Amino acid sequence: METGTFLNADVQSYINQNYVPLQYESGRDAEQFHRFGITATPTHIILNAQGDEIHRSVGFKDAKDFIAELEKGRGTTA
């Protein structure tokens, strides 16, 4: 996703307007992978202001599908 989806201008704009992004890397950030129970990559987790998980998606998403997942995390779609 780093070489495609994340480079999409619409994805970047949506994230920058609605989220505070944070990225962990497999292996280097093993403690965080364990903390969040991540068993596959890519995994995208959306937390609320209190740090509670409110949405999770696993697997590759193209730009359109990834924005749809981000919208679900904000509660803006069904």
Distance bins in CASP14 RR format, pairs under 12 A and 6 or more apart:
PFRMAT RR
TARGET T0000
AUTHOR 0000-0000-0000
RMODE 2
METHOD distances of the structure
MODEL  1
1 7 0 0 0 0 1 0 0 0 0 0 0
1 8 0 0 0 0 1 0 0 0 0 0 0
1 11 0 0 0 0 1 0 0 0 0 0 0
1 23 0 0 0 0 0 1 0 0 0 0 0
1 41 0 0 0 0 1 0 0 0 0 0 0
1 42 1 0 1 0 0 0 0 0 0 0 0
1 43 0 0 0 0 0 1 0 0 0 0 0
1 44 0 0 0 0 1 0 0 0 0 0 0
1 57 0 0 0 0 0 1 0 0 0 0 0
1 58 0 0 0 0 0 1 0 0 0 0 0
1 59 0 0 0 0 1 0 0 0 0 0 0
1 60 1 0 0 1 0 0 0 0 0 0 0
1 61 1 0 0 1 0 0 0 0 0 0 0
1 62 0 0 0 0 1 0 0 0 0 0 0
1 63 0 0 0 0 1 0 0 0 0 0 0
1 65 0 0 0 0 0 1 0 0 0 0 0
1 66 1 0 0 1 0 0 0 0 0 0 0
1 69 0 0 0 0 0 1 0 0 0 0 0
2 8 0 0 0 0 0 1 0 0 0 0 0
2 11 0 0 0 0 0 1 0 0 0 0 0
2 23 0 0 0 0 1 0 0 0 0 0 0
2 25 0 0 0 0 0 1 0 0 0 0 0
2 41 0 0 0 0 0 1 0 0 0 0 0
2 42 0 0 0 0 1 0 0 0 0 0 0
2 60 0 0 0 0 0 1 0 0 0 0 0
3 60 0 0 0 0 0 1 0 0 0 0 0
4 10 0 0 0 0 0 1 0 0 0 0 0
4 11 0 0 0 0 1 0 0 0 0 0 0
4 12 0 0 0 0 0 1 0 0 0 0 0
4 42 0 0 0 0 0 1 0 0 0 0 0
4 60 0 0 0 0 1 0 0 0 0 0 0
4 61 0 0 0 0 0 1 0 0 0 0 0
4 62 0 0 0 0 1 0 0 0 0 0 0
4 63 1 0 0 1 0 0 0 0 0 0 0
4 66 0 0 0 0 0 1 0 0 0 0 0
5 11 1 0 1 0 0 0 0 0 0 0 0
5 12 0 0 0 0 1 0 0 0 0 0 0
5 14 0 0 0 0 0 1 0 0 0 0 0
5 15 0 0 0 0 0 1 0 0 0 0 0
5 42 0 0 0 0 1 0 0 0 0 0 0
5 44 0 0 0 0 0 1 0 0 0 0 0
5 57 0 0 0 0 0 1 0 0 0 0 0
5 59 0 0 0 0 0 1 0 0 0 0 0
5 60 1 0 0 1 0 0 0 0 0 0 0
5 61 1 0 0 1 0 0 0 0 0 0 0
5 62 1 0 0 1 0 0 0 0 0 0 0
5 63 1 0 1 0 0 0 0 0 0 0 0
5 64 0 0 0 0 1 0 0 0 0 0 0
5 65 0 0 0 0 1 0 0 0 0 0 0
5 66 1 0 1 0 0 0 0 0 0 0 0
5 67 0 0 0 0 1 0 0 0 0 0 0
5 68 0 0 0 0 0 1 0 0 0 0 0
5 69 0 0 0 0 0 1 0 0 0 0 0
5 70 0 0 0 0 0 1 0 0 0 0 0
6 12 1 0 0 1 0 0 0 0 0 0 0
6 13 0 0 0 0 0 1 0 0 0 0 0
6 14 0 0 0 0 0 1 0 0 0 0 0
6 15 0 0 0 0 1 0 0 0 0 0 0
6 16 0 0 0 0 0 1 0 0 0 0 0
6 21 0 0 0 0 1 0 0 0 0 0 0
6 23 0 0 0 0 1 0 0 0 0 0 0
6 42 0 0 0 0 1 0 0 0 0 0 0
6 44 0 0 0 0 0 1 0 0 0 0 0
6 60 0 0 0 0 0 1 0 0 0 0 0
6 61 0 0 0 0 0 1 0 0 0 0 0
6 62 0 0 0 0 0 1 0 0 0 0 0
6 63 0 0 0 0 1 0 0 0 0 0 0
6 66 0 0 0 0 1 0 0 0 0 0 0
6 67 0 0 0 0 0 1 0 0 0 0 0
6 70 0 0 0 0 0 1 0 0 0 0 0
7 13 0 0 0 0 0 1 0 0 0 0 0
7 15 0 0 0 0 0 1 0 0 0 0 0
7 62 0 0 0 0 0 1 0 0 0 0 0
7 63 0 0 0 0 1 0 0 0 0 0 0
7 66 0 0 0 0 0 1 0 0 0 0 0
8 14 0 0 0 0 1 0 0 0 0 0 0
8 15 0 0 0 0 0 1 0 0 0 0 0
8 61 0 0 0 0 0 1 0 0 0 0 0
8 62 0 0 0 0 1 0 0 0 0 0 0
8 63 1 1 0 0 0 0 0 0 0 0 0
8 64 0 0 0 0 1 0 0 0 0 0 0
8 65 0 0 0 0 0 1 0 0 0 0 0
8 66 0 0 0 0 1 0 0 0 0 0 0
8 67 0 0 0 0 1 0 0 0 0 0 0
8 70 0 0 0 0 0 1 0 0 0 0 0
9 15 0 0 0 0 0 1 0 0 0 0 0
9 16 0 0 0 0 0 1 0 0 0 0 0
9 63 0 0 0 0 1 0 0 0 0 0 0
9 67 0 0 0 0 0 1 0 0 0 0 0
10 16 0 0 0 0 0 1 0 0 0 0 0
10 17 0 0 0 0 0 1 0 0 0 0 0
10 62 0 0 0 0 0 1 0 0 0 0 0
10 63 1 0 0 1 0 0 0 0 0 0 0
10 64 0 0 0 0 1 0 0 0 0 0 0
10 65 0 0 0 0 0 1 0 0 0 0 0
10 66 0 0 0 0 1 0 0 0 0 0 0
10 67 1 0 0 1 0 0 0 0 0 0 0
10 68 0 0 0 0 0 1 0 0 0 0 0
10 70 0 0 0 0 0 1 0 0 0 0 0
10 71 0 0 0 0 0 1 0 0 0 0 0
11 17 0 0 0 0 0 1 0 0 0 0 0
11 18 0 0 0 0 0 1 0 0 0 0 0
11 19 0 0 0 0 0 1 0 0 0 0 0
11 21 0 0 0 0 0 1 0 0 0 0 0
11 44 0 0 0 0 0 1 0 0 0 0 0
11 61 0 0 0 0 1 0 0 0 0 0 0
11 62 0 0 0 0 1 0 0 0 0 0 0
11 63 1 0 1 0 0 0 0 0 0 0 0
11 64 0 0 0 0 1 0 0 0 0 0 0
11 65 0 0 0 0 0 1 0 0 0 0 0
11 66 1 0 1 0 0 0 0 0 0 0 0
11 67 1 0 0 1 0 0 0 0 0 0 0
11 68 0 0 0 0 0 1 0 0 0 0 0
11 69 0 0 0 0 0 1 0 0 0 0 0
11 70 0 0 0 0 1 0 0 0 0 0 0
11 71 0 0 0 0 0 1 0 0 0 0 0
12 18 0 0 0 0 0 1 0 0 0 0 0
12 19 0 0 0 0 0 1 0 0 0 0 0
12 21 0 0 0 0 1 0 0 0 0 0 0
12 63 0 0 0 0 1 0 0 0 0 0 0
12 66 0 0 0 0 0 1 0 0 0 0 0
12 67 0 0 0 0 0 1 0 0 0 0 0
12 70 0 0 0 0 0 1 0 0 0 0 0
13 19 0 0 0 0 0 1 0 0 0 0 0
13 63 0 0 0 0 0 1 0 0 0 0 0
13 67 0 0 0 0 1 0 0 0 0 0 0
13 70 0 0 0 0 0 1 0 0 0 0 0
14 21 0 0 0 0 0 1 0 0 0 0 0
14 63 0 0 0 0 1 0 0 0 0 0 0
14 64 0 0 0 0 0 1 0 0 0 0 0
14 66 0 0 0 0 1 0 0 0 0 0 0
14 67 1 0 1 0 0 0 0 0 0 0 0
14 68 0 0 0 0 0 1 0 0 0 0 0
14 69 0 0 0 0 0 1 0 0 0 0 0
14 70 1 0 1 0 0 0 0 0 0 0 0
14 71 0 0 0 0 1 0 0 0 0 0 0
14 73 0 0 0 0 0 1 0 0 0 0 0
14 74 0 0 0 0 1 0 0 0 0 0 0
14 76 0 0 0 0 0 1 0 0 0 0 0
15 21 1 0 1 0 0 0 0 0 0 0 0
15 22 0 0 0 0 0 1 0 0 0 0 0
15 23 0 0 0 0 0 1 0 0 0 0 0
15 44 0 0 0 0 0 1 0 0 0 0 0
15 46 0 0 0 0 0 1 0 0 0 0 0
15 63 0 0 0 0 0 1 0 0 0 0 0
15 66 0 0 0 0 1 0 0 0 0 0 0
15 67 0 0 0 0 1 0 0 0 0 0 0
15 69 0 0 0 0 0 1 0 0 0 0 0
15 70 1 0 0 1 0 0 0 0 0 0 0
15 71 0 0 0 0 0 1 0 0 0 0 0
15 73 0 0 0 0 0 1 0 0 0 0 0
15 74 0 0 0 0 0 1 0 0 0 0 0
16 70 0 0 0 0 0 1 0 0 0 0 0
17 67 0 0 0 0 0 1 0 0 0 0 0
17 70 0 0 0 0 0 1 0 0 0 0 0
17 71 0 0 0 0 0 1 0 0 0 0 0
17 74 0 0 0 0 0 1 0 0 0 0 0
18 46 0 0 0 0 1 0 0 0 0 0 0
18 67 0 0 0 0 0 1 0 0 0 0 0
18 70 1 0 0 1 0 0 0 0 0 0 0
18 71 0 0 0 0 1 0 0 0 0 0 0
18 73 0 0 0 0 1 0 0 0 0 0 0
18 74 1 0 0 1 0 0 0 0 0 0 0
18 75 0 0 0 0 0 1 0 0 0 0 0
18 76 0 0 0 0 1 0 0 0 0 0 0
19 44 0 0 0 0 0 1 0 0 0 0 0
19 45 0 0 0 0 0 1 0 0 0 0 0
19 46 1 0 0 1 0 0 0 0 0 0 0
19 47 0 0 0 0 1 0 0 0 0 0 0
19 48 0 0 0 0 0 1 0 0 0 0 0
19 49 0 0 0 0 0 1 0 0 0 0 0
19 54 0 0 0 0 0 1 0 0 0 0 0
19 55 0 0 0 0 0 1 0 0 0 0 0
19 66 0 0 0 0 0 1 0 0 0 0 0
19 67 0 0 0 0 0 1 0 0 0 0 0
19 69 0 0 0 0 0 1 0 0 0 0 0
19 70 1 0 0 1 0 0 0 0 0 0 0
19 71 0 0 0 0 0 1 0 0 0 0 0
19 73 0 0 0 0 1 0 0 0 0 0 0
19 74 0 0 0 0 1 0 0 0 0 0 0
20 46 0 0 0 0 0 1 0 0 0 0 0
20 47 0 0 0 0 1 0 0 0 0 0 0
20 48 0 0 0 0 0 1 0 0 0 0 0
20 49 0 0 0 0 1 0 0 0 0 0 0
20 51 0 0 0 0 0 1 0 0 0 0 0
21 44 0 0 0 0 1 0 0 0 0 0 0
21 45 0 0 0 0 0 1 0 0 0 0 0
21 46 0 0 0 0 0 1 0 0 0 0 0
21 47 0 0 0 0 0 1 0 0 0 0 0
21 70 0 0 0 0 0 1 0 0 0 0 0
22 29 0 0 0 0 0 1 0 0 0 0 0
22 32 0 0 0 0 1 0 0 0 0 0 0
22 36 0 0 0 0 0 1 0 0 0 0 0
22 44 0 0 0 0 0 1 0 0 0 0 0
22 45 0 0 0 0 1 0 0 0 0 0 0
22 46 0 0 0 0 0 1 0 0 0 0 0
22 47 0 0 0 0 1 0 0 0 0 0 0
22 51 0 0 0 0 0 1 0 0 0 0 0
23 29 0 0 0 0 1 0 0 0 0 0 0
23 32 0 0 0 0 0 1 0 0 0 0 0
23 41 0 0 0 0 0 1 0 0 0 0 0
23 42 0 0 0 0 1 0 0 0 0 0 0
23 43 0 0 0 0 0 1 0 0 0 0 0
23 44 0 0 0 0 1 0 0 0 0 0 0
23 45 0 0 0 0 0 1 0 0 0 0 0
24 30 0 0 0 0 1 0 0 0 0 0 0
24 31 0 0 0 0 1 0 0 0 0 0 0
24 32 1 0 1 0 0 0 0 0 0 0 0
24 33 1 0 0 1 0 0 0 0 0 0 0
24 34 0 0 0 0 0 1 0 0 0 0 0
24 35 0 0 0 0 1 0 0 0 0 0 0
24 36 0 0 0 0 1 0 0 0 0 0 0
24 37 0 0 0 0 0 1 0 0 0 0 0
24 38 0 0 0 0 1 0 0 0 0 0 0
24 41 0 0 0 0 1 0 0 0 0 0 0
24 42 0 0 0 0 0 1 0 0 0 0 0
24 43 0 0 0 0 1 0 0 0 0 0 0
24 44 0 0 0 0 0 1 0 0 0 0 0
24 45 0 0 0 0 1 0 0 0 0 0 0
25 31 0 0 0 0 0 1 0 0 0 0 0
25 32 0 0 0 0 1 0 0 0 0 0 0
25 33 0 0 0 0 1 0 0 0 0 0 0
25 38 0 0 0 0 0 1 0 0 0 0 0
25 41 0 0 0 0 1 0 0 0 0 0 0
25 42 0 0 0 0 0 1 0 0 0 0 0
26 32 0 0 0 0 0 1 0 0 0 0 0
26 33 1 0 0 1 0 0 0 0 0 0 0
26 34 0 0 0 0 0 1 0 0 0 0 0
26 38 0 0 0 0 1 0 0 0 0 0 0
26 39 0 0 0 0 0 1 0 0 0 0 0
26 40 0 0 0 0 1 0 0 0 0 0 0
26 41 1 0 1 0 0 0 0 0 0 0 0
26 42 0 0 0 0 1 0 0 0 0 0 0
26 43 0 0 0 0 1 0 0 0 0 0 0
27 33 1 0 0 1 0 0 0 0 0 0 0
27 34 0 0 0 0 0 1 0 0 0 0 0
27 38 0 0 0 0 0 1 0 0 0 0 0
27 41 0 0 0 0 0 1 0 0 0 0 0
29 35 0 0 0 0 1 0 0 0 0 0 0
29 36 0 0 0 0 1 0 0 0 0 0 0
29 38 0 0 0 0 1 0 0 0 0 0 0
29 41 0 0 0 0 0 1 0 0 0 0 0
30 36 0 0 0 0 0 1 0 0 0 0 0
30 37 0 0 0 0 0 1 0 0 0 0 0
30 38 0 0 0 0 1 0 0 0 0 0 0
31 37 0 0 0 0 0 1 0 0 0 0 0
31 38 0 0 0 0 0 1 0 0 0 0 0
32 38 1 0 0 1 0 0 0 0 0 0 0
32 43 0 0 0 0 0 1 0 0 0 0 0
32 45 0 0 0 0 0 1 0 0 0 0 0
33 39 0 0 0 0 1 0 0 0 0 0 0
33 40 0 0 0 0 0 1 0 0 0 0 0
33 41 0 0 0 0 1 0 0 0 0 0 0
33 42 0 0 0 0 0 1 0 0 0 0 0
33 43 0 0 0 0 1 0 0 0 0 0 0
33 45 0 0 0 0 0 1 0 0 0 0 0
35 45 0 0 0 0 0 1 0 0 0 0 0
35 47 0 0 0 0 0 1 0 0 0 0 0
35 51 0 0 0 0 0 1 0 0 0 0 0
35 53 0 0 0 0 0 1 0 0 0 0 0
36 43 1 0 0 1 0 0 0 0 0 0 0
36 44 0 0 0 0 0 1 0 0 0 0 0
36 45 1 0 1 0 0 0 0 0 0 0 0
36 46 0 0 0 0 0 1 0 0 0 0 0
36 47 0 0 0 0 1 0 0 0 0 0 0
36 51 0 0 0 0 0 1 0 0 0 0 0
36 52 0 0 0 0 0 1 0 0 0 0 0
36 53 1 0 0 1 0 0 0 0 0 0 0
36 56 0 0 0 0 1 0 0 0 0 0 0
36 58 0 0 0 0 0 1 0 0 0 0 0
37 43 0 0 0 0 1 0 0 0 0 0 0
37 45 0 0 0 0 1 0 0 0 0 0 0
37 53 0 0 0 0 0 1 0 0 0 0 0
37 56 0 0 0 0 1 0 0 0 0 0 0
37 58 0 0 0 0 0 1 0 0 0 0 0
38 44 0 0 0 0 1 0 0 0 0 0 0
38 45 1 0 0 1 0 0 0 0 0 0 0
38 53 0 0 0 0 0 1 0 0 0 0 0
38 56 0 0 0 0 1 0 0 0 0 0 0
38 57 0 0 0 0 0 1 0 0 0 0 0
38 58 0 0 0 0 1 0 0 0 0 0 0
38 59 0 0 0 0 0 1 0 0 0 0 0
39 56 0 0 0 0 0 1 0 0 0 0 0
39 58 0 0 0 0 1 0 0 0 0 0 0
39 59 0 0 0 0 0 1 0 0 0 0 0
40 56 0 0 0 0 0 1 0 0 0 0 0
40 57 0 0 0 0 0 1 0 0 0 0 0
40 58 1 0 1 0 0 0 0 0 0 0 0
40 59 1 0 0 1 0 0 0 0 0 0 0
40 60 0 0 0 0 0 1 0 0 0 0 0
41 57 0 0 0 0 0 1 0 0 0 0 0
41 58 0 0 0 0 1 0 0 0 0 0 0
41 59 1 0 0 1 0 0 0 0 0 0 0
41 60 0 0 0 0 1 0 0 0 0 0 0
42 56 0 0 0 0 0 1 0 0 0 0 0
42 57 0 0 0 0 1 0 0 0 0 0 0
42 58 1 0 0 1 0 0 0 0 0 0 0
42 59 1 0 1 0 0 0 0 0 0 0 0
42 60 1 0 0 1 0 0 0 0 0 0 0
42 61 0 0 0 0 1 0 0 0 0 0 0
42 66 0 0 0 0 1 0 0 0 0 0 0
42 69 0 0 0 0 0 1 0 0 0 0 0
43 53 0 0 0 0 0 1 0 0 0 0 0
43 55 0 0 0 0 0 1 0 0 0 0 0
43 56 1 0 0 1 0 0 0 0 0 0 0
43 57 1 0 0 1 0 0 0 0 0 0 0
43 58 1 0 1 0 0 0 0 0 0 0 0
43 59 1 0 0 1 0 0 0 0 0 0 0
43 60 0 0 0 0 0 1 0 0 0 0 0
43 61 0 0 0 0 0 1 0 0 0 0 0
43 69 0 0 0 0 0 1 0 0 0 0 0
44 53 0 0 0 0 0 1 0 0 0 0 0
44 54 0 0 0 0 0 1 0 0 0 0 0
44 55 0 0 0 0 1 0 0 0 0 0 0
44 56 1 0 0 1 0 0 0 0 0 0 0
44 57 1 0 1 0 0 0 0 0 0 0 0
44 58 1 0 0 1 0 0 0 0 0 0 0
44 59 0 0 0 0 1 0 0 0 0 0 0
44 60 0 0 0 0 0 1 0 0 0 0 0
44 61 1 0 0 1 0 0 0 0 0 0 0
44 65 0 0 0 0 0 1 0 0 0 0 0
44 66 1 0 0 1 0 0 0 0 0 0 0
44 67 0 0 0 0 0 1 0 0 0 0 0
44 68 0 0 0 0 0 1 0 0 0 0 0
44 69 1 0 0 1 0 0 0 0 0 0 0
44 70 0 0 0 0 1 0 0 0 0 0 0
44 72 0 0 0 0 0 1 0 0 0 0 0
44 73 0 0 0 0 1 0 0 0 0 0 0
45 51 0 0 0 0 1 0 0 0 0 0 0
45 52 0 0 0 0 0 1 0 0 0 0 0
45 53 1 0 1 0 0 0 0 0 0 0 0
45 54 0 0 0 0 1 0 0 0 0 0 0
45 55 1 0 0 1 0 0 0 0 0 0 0
45 56 1 0 1 0 0 0 0 0 0 0 0
45 57 0 0 0 0 1 0 0 0 0 0 0
45 58 0 0 0 0 1 0 0 0 0 0 0
45 69 0 0 0 0 0 1 0 0 0 0 0
45 70 0 0 0 0 0 1 0 0 0 0 0
45 73 0 0 0 0 1 0 0 0 0 0 0
46 52 0 0 0 0 1 0 0 0 0 0 0
46 53 1 0 0 1 0 0 0 0 0 0 0
46 54 1 0 1 0 0 0 0 0 0 0 0
46 55 1 0 1 0 0 0 0 0 0 0 0
46 56 1 0 0 1 0 0 0 0 0 0 0
46 57 0 0 0 0 1 0 0 0 0 0 0
46 66 0 0 0 0 0 1 0 0 0 0 0
46 69 0 0 0 0 1 0 0 0 0 0 0
46 70 1 0 0 1 0 0 0 0 0 0 0
46 71 0 0 0 0 0 1 0 0 0 0 0
46 72 0 0 0 0 1 0 0 0 0 0 0
46 73 1 0 1 0 0 0 0 0 0 0 0
46 74 1 0 0 1 0 0 0 0 0 0 0
46 75 0 0 0 0 1 0 0 0 0 0 0
46 76 0 0 0 0 0 1 0 0 0 0 0
47 53 1 0 1 0 0 0 0 0 0 0 0
47 54 1 0 0 1 0 0 0 0 0 0 0
47 55 0 0 0 0 1 0 0 0 0 0 0
47 56 0 0 0 0 1 0 0 0 0 0 0
47 73 0 0 0 0 1 0 0 0 0 0 0
48 54 1 0 1 0 0 0 0 0 0 0 0
48 55 0 0 0 0 1 0 0 0 0 0 0
48 73 0 0 0 0 1 0 0 0 0 0 0
48 74 0 0 0 0 0 1 0 0 0 0 0
48 75 0 0 0 0 0 1 0 0 0 0 0
53 73 0 0 0 0 0 1 0 0 0 0 0
54 69 0 0 0 0 0 1 0 0 0 0 0
54 70 0 0 0 0 0 1 0 0 0 0 0
54 72 0 0 0 0 1 0 0 0 0 0 0
54 73 1 0 1 0 0 0 0 0 0 0 0
54 74 0 0 0 0 1 0 0 0 0 0 0
54 75 0 0 0 0 1 0 0 0 0 0 0
55 68 0 0 0 0 0 1 0 0 0 0 0
55 69 1 0 0 1 0 0 0 0 0 0 0
55 70 0 0 0 0 1 0 0 0 0 0 0
55 71 0 0 0 0 1 0 0 0 0 0 0
55 72 1 0 1 0 0 0 0 0 0 0 0
55 73 1 1 0 0 0 0 0 0 0 0 0
55 74 0 0 0 0 1 0 0 0 0 0 0
55 75 0 0 0 0 1 0 0 0 0 0 0
55 76 0 0 0 0 0 1 0 0 0 0 0
55 77 0 0 0 0 0 1 0 0 0 0 0
56 69 0 0 0 0 1 0 0 0 0 0 0
56 72 0 0 0 0 1 0 0 0 0 0 0
56 73 0 0 0 0 1 0 0 0 0 0 0
57 65 0 0 0 0 1 0 0 0 0 0 0
57 66 0 0 0 0 1 0 0 0 0 0 0
57 67 0 0 0 0 0 1 0 0 0 0 0
57 68 0 0 0 0 1 0 0 0 0 0 0
57 69 1 0 1 0 0 0 0 0 0 0 0
57 70 0 0 0 0 1 0 0 0 0 0 0
57 71 0 0 0 0 0 1 0 0 0 0 0
57 72 1 0 0 1 0 0 0 0 0 0 0
57 73 0 0 0 0 1 0 0 0 0 0 0
58 69 0 0 0 0 0 1 0 0 0 0 0
59 65 0 0 0 0 1 0 0 0 0 0 0
59 66 0 0 0 0 1 0 0 0 0 0 0
59 69 0 0 0 0 1 0 0 0 0 0 0
60 66 0 0 0 0 1 0 0 0 0 0 0
60 69 0 0 0 0 0 1 0 0 0 0 0
61 67 0 0 0 0 1 0 0 0 0 0 0
61 68 0 0 0 0 1 0 0 0 0 0 0
61 69 1 0 0 1 0 0 0 0 0 0 0
61 70 0 0 0 0 1 0 0 0 0 0 0
61 72 0 0 0 0 0 1 0 0 0 0 0
62 68 0 0 0 0 1 0 0 0 0 0 0
62 69 0 0 0 0 0 1 0 0 0 0 0
63 69 0 0 0 0 0 1 0 0 0 0 0
63 70 0 0 0 0 0 1 0 0 0 0 0
64 70 0 0 0 0 0 1 0 0 0 0 0
64 71 0 0 0 0 0 1 0 0 0 0 0
65 71 0 0 0 0 0 1 0 0 0 0 0
65 72 0 0 0 0 0 1 0 0 0 0 0
65 77 0 0 0 0 0 1 0 0 0 0 0
66 72 0 0 0 0 0 1 0 0 0 0 0
66 73 0 0 0 0 0 1 0 0 0 0 0
67 73 0 0 0 0 0 1 0 0 0 0 0
67 74 0 0 0 0 0 1 0 0 0 0 0
67 76 0 0 0 0 0 1 0 0 0 0 0
67 77 0 0 0 0 1 0 0 0 0 0 0
68 74 0 0 0 0 0 1 0 0 0 0 0
68 75 0 0 0 0 0 1 0 0 0 0 0
68 76 0 0 0 0 1 0 0 0 0 0 0
68 77 1 0 0 1 0 0 0 0 0 0 0
68 78 0 0 0 0 0 1 0 0 0 0 0
69 75 0 0 0 0 0 1 0 0 0 0 0
69 76 0 0 0 0 0 1 0 0 0 0 0
69 77 0 0 0 0 1 0 0 0 0 0 0
70 76 0 0 0 0 1 0 0 0 0 0 0
70 77 0 0 0 0 1 0 0 0 0 0 0
71 77 1 0 1 0 0 0 0 0 0 0 0
71 78 0 0 0 0 1 0 0 0 0 0 0
72 78 0 0 0 0 1 0 0 0 0 0 0
END
